[in-house]
Amino acid sequence: MTSTTLQLNSIFSALADPTRRDILKRVGKKELPVGEVAKPYKLTLAAISKHLKVLEEAKLILKRRQGKQQLVHASPAAIRDASAFLKLYEAEWTDRFDRLEAYLIKNK
């Protein structure tokens, strides 16, 4: 497998979980300390840390330290990669449906 394929696998695997998607949405709006990321969820801080680790390994978020706090924010590069991949499939399927429609119209 290519590194691009592995990266996309990691991205889509990370996005498969609704908690991670919600975390990504929240840190996409503004940078948050890990404690703030954890607040809305009925999960332990350890569980949230695991979710953050998956998102970080997929390069969907970045962490930085500011004093004692770890701050988390979204990384648009990985989202652009996933979006570009999906656009390729969208174009392919749009073409297929257009050809099917033309065939059905022709063979009415």
Order of alpha helices (4+ residues) and beta strands (2+ residues): alpha-alpha-beta-alpha-alpha-beta-beta-alpha
